[in-house]
Amino acid sequence: GLHGSGKTTFAGKLARYLKQEHKRNPLLAAADVYRPAAIQQLATLAEEVGVDFHPSDSDQKPLAIVEQALAAAKRSVTEIIIDDTAGR
């Protein structure tokens, strides 16, 4: 998706939907390293929705973040990972 198209907001809405309607507990992973505010925004959304959050730093590579989120999900038996990326 393009800049400002709502990818981060949609990730939060999708997590809420999966939790409420399908009784799943997804993991939101912040892999948008190009917009540091997206990391905080996703953390806030995860807290509001009540789902797990995998943080990141803007100096990390998106692929490394996704791999770390996958490992964290396996440790916690999470079935669904929603990766919020910059869309590039």
BAFI-3210 file (N, C-alpha, C; in Angstrom, 3 decimals, decimal comma, padded with zeros to 6 digits):
// residues 88
n [1|2|3|4|5|6|7|8|9|10|11|12|13|14|15|16|17|18|19|20|21|22|23|24|25|26|27|28|29|30|31|32|33|34|35|36|37|38|39|40|41|42|43|44|45|46|47|48|49|50|51|52|53|54|55|56|57|58|59|60|61|62|63|64|65|66|67|68|69|70|71|72|73|74|75|76|77|78|79|80|81|82|83|84|85|86|87|88]
n.u [000,810|000,293|001,826|000,145|-002,209|-003,513|-002,528|-001,407|-003,485|-005,436|-004,246|-004,526|-007,343|-007,925|-006,741|-008,384|-010,848|-010,253|-009,802|-012,261|-014,330|-013,430|-012,181|-009,373|-005,923|-004,053|-000,683|000,701|003,105|005,591|006,903|007,415|009,845|010,452|008,832|008,954|006,958|004,947|005,543|005,056|002,365|001,252|001,811|000,174|-002,345|-002,373|-002,453|-004,918|-006,678|-006,072|-004,204|-001,211|002,018|004,765|007,627|009,868|012,881|013,805|016,197|016,453|016,222|013,410|012,879|014,302|012,871|010,385|011,155|011,957|009,517|008,071|009,467|008,907|006,146|005,942|007,001|005,028|002,794|001,184|-001,099|-001,494|000,118|000,325|001,910|002,961|004,011|006,006|005,008|006,563]
n.v [-001,184|002,309|005,317|006,511|005,089|003,602|001,196|000,464|001,089|-000,622|-003,084|-003,164|-003,165|-005,561|-007,366|-006,960|-007,856|-010,587|-011,465|-010,925|-012,036|-014,555|-015,709|-015,754|-015,050|-012,881|-011,856|-008,745|-007,372|-004,979|-003,856|-001,674|000,199|002,579|004,570|005,656|006,411|004,666|002,332|002,928|003,608|001,136|-000,344|000,954|000,422|-002,388|-002,667|-001,417|-003,157|-005,511|-007,513|-009,462|-007,907|-007,374|-005,673|-003,341|-001,801|001,196|000,862|-001,738|-004,414|-005,044|-007,779|-009,204|-008,450|-009,642|-012,337|-012,604|-012,108|-014,308|-016,362|-015,626|-015,970|-018,725|-019,594|-018,745|-020,039|-018,770|-018,403|-016,665|-014,104|-010,705|-008,680|-005,452|-003,487|-001,166|-001,288|-001,614]
n.w [000,000|-000,447|000,943|003,786|003,376|005,259|006,351|008,872|010,650|009,605|010,197|012,986|013,139|011,847|013,620|015,873|014,828|014,298|016,897|018,231|016,578|015,737|017,817|018,110|018,882|017,645|016,746|016,572|014,545|014,311|011,545|010,005|009,370|008,278|009,092|012,068|013,911|013,333|014,648|017,352|017,084|016,320|018,610|020,449|019,308|019,536|022,298|022,868|021,555|022,762|022,113|021,441|020,985|018,899|019,215|017,538|016,239|014,552|013,267|012,514|010,105|008,025|007,303|009,261|011,518|011,020|011,003|013,692|014,932|014,052|015,367|018,021|018,006|017,670|020,089|021,840|020,995|019,119|016,508|014,390|012,672|012,177|010,096|010,046|007,587|005,634|003,163|000,971]
ca.u [000,000|000,975|001,905|-001,119|-003,389|-004,182|-002,051|-001,242|-004,827|-006,090|-003,658|-005,207|-008,745|-007,923|-006,461|-009,609|-011,821|-009,868|-009,978|-013,677|-015,204|-012,893|-011,560|-007,941|-005,104|-002,945|000,479|000,980|004,546|005,893|008,015|007,509|010,999|010,605|008,006|009,061|005,688|004,108|005,838|004,297|000,941|000,854|001,839|-001,046|-003,480|-002,332|-002,916|-006,359|-007,396|-005,782|-003,465|000,232|002,731|006,206|008,218|011,063|013,624|013,887|017,479|016,389|015,732|012,065|012,906|014,744|011,747|009,389|011,700|011,893|008,094|007,711|010,036|008,129|004,823|006,097|007,202|003,793|001,745|000,321|-001,382|-001,606|000,991|000,002|003,097|002,708|005,204|005,905|004,355|007,540]
ca.v [000,000|003,593|006,097|007,083|004,343|002,982|-000,164|000,242|001,088|-001,853|-004,192|-003,158|-003,562|-006,991|-008,070|-006,910|-008,738|-011,977|-011,754|-010,898|-012,887|-015,887|-016,170|-015,938|-014,028|-012,617|-011,087|-007,618|-007,157|-003,663|-003,963|-000,428|000,900|003,863|005,542|005,258|006,605|003,492|001,346|003,344|003,513|-000,267|-000,735|001,502|-000,350|-003,730|-002,535|-001,127|-004,342|-006,590|-008,605|-009,409|-006,971|-007,610|-004,368|-003,291|-000,547|001,691|000,485|-003,142|-004,749|-005,618|-009,239|-009,670|-008,242|-010,672|-013,613|-012,580|-012,222|-015,706|-017,139|-015,291|-016,586|-020,162|-019,801|-018,478|-020,788|-017,848|-018,962|-015,628|-012,935|-009,611|-007,844|-004,109|-003,063|000,118|-001,551|-001,534]
ca.w [000,000|-000,507|002,182|004,244|002,921|006,401|006,613|010,313|011,228|009,178|010,954|014,285|012,945|011,532|014,876|016,681|014,190|014,532|018,322|018,612|015,768|015,505|019,068|017,895|019,521|016,730|017,154|015,690|014,440|013,748|010,598|009,234|009,939|007,601|009,807|013,479|014,620|013,079|015,688|018,533|016,738|016,366|020,024|021,054|018,791|020,131|023,683|022,842|021,094|023,703|021,475|021,628|020,130|018,745|018,916|016,706|016,214|013,186|012,657|012,142|008,768|008,115|007,272|010,580|012,447|010,730|011,479|015,154|015,290|013,825|016,477|019,224|017,865|017,906|021,527|022,582|020,313|018,394|015,188|013,366|012,787|011,267|009,938|009,537|006,863|004,936|001,888|-000,129]
c.u [000,859|001,017|000,519|-002,360|-004,068|-003,734|-001,944|-002,600|-005,561|-005,545|-004,319|-006,650|-008,854|-007,666|-007,704|-010,670|-011,504|-010,077|-011,462|-014,511|-014,733|-012,148|-010,087|-007,197|-003,896|-001,829|000,665|002,476|004,811|007,120|008,106|008,618|011,215|009,793|007,995|007,765|004,750|004,321|005,038|002,798|000,460|000,859|000,575|-002,274|-003,534|-002,833|-004,424|-007,176|-007,187|-005,111|-001,974|000,880|004,202|006,842|009,426|011,728|013,732|015,213|017,524|015,905|014,350|012,049|013,329|013,627|010,709|009,871|011,650|010,444|007,619|008,234|009,270|006,753|004,887|006,264|005,897|002,582|000,713|000,147|-001,307|-000,647|000,539|001,210|002,695|004,002|004,960|005,259|005,295|008,047]
c.v [001,255|004,258|006,631|006,339|003,565|001,573|-000,469|000,179|-000,194|-003,059|-004,303|-003,617|-005,052|-007,817|-008,099|-007,855|-010,206|-012,377|-011,870|-011,950|-014,332|-016,456|-016,544|-014,831|-013,756|-011,819|-009,978|-007,352|-005,849|-003,747|-002,753|000,416|002,269|004,968|005,145|005,445|005,422|002,432|001,664|003,237|002,076|-000,793|-000,268|000,721|-001,743|-003,696|-002,292|-002,366|-005,520|-007,786|-008,417|-008,486|-007,339|-006,293|-004,482|-001,932|-000,098|001,348|-000,991|-003,297|-005,394|-007,143|-009,817|-009,533|-009,342|-012,041|-013,703|-012,737|-013,656|-016,594|-016,882|-015,947|-018,085|-020,460|-019,639|-019,178|-019,844|-018,371|-017,928|-014,487|-011,924|-008,702|-006,518|-003,604|-001,691|-000,066|-001,461|-002,919]
c.w [000,000|000,855|002,529|003,810|004,044|006,736|008,107|010,999|010,856|009,938|012,324|014,180|012,644|012,790|015,772|016,131|014,477|015,989|018,688|017,878|015,637|016,709|018,882|018,624|018,629|017,382|016,127|015,716|013,699|012,855|009,673|009,845|009,306|008,272|011,283|014,272|014,412|014,140|016,943|018,282|016,829|017,800|020,732|020,593|019,404|021,565|023,739|022,500|022,038|023,063|021,724|020,596|020,098|018,329|017,991|016,866|014,770|012,512|012,260|010,704|008,906|008,121|008,615|011,609|012,263|011,218|013,000|015,629|015,113|014,951|017,773|019,176|018,128|019,390|022,310|021,973|019,689|016,981|014,065|013,681|011,750|011,238|009,329|008,907|006,224|003,570|000,712|-000,471]
res [g|l|h|g|s|g|k|t|t|f|a|g|k|l|a|r|y|l|k|q|e|h|k|r|n|p|l|l|a|a|a|d|v|y|r|p|a|a|i|q|q|l|a|t|l|a|e|e|v|g|v|d|f|h|p|s|d|s|d|q|k|p|l|a|i|v|e|q|a|l|a|a|a|k|r|s|v|t|e|i|i|i|d|d|t|a|g|r]
***
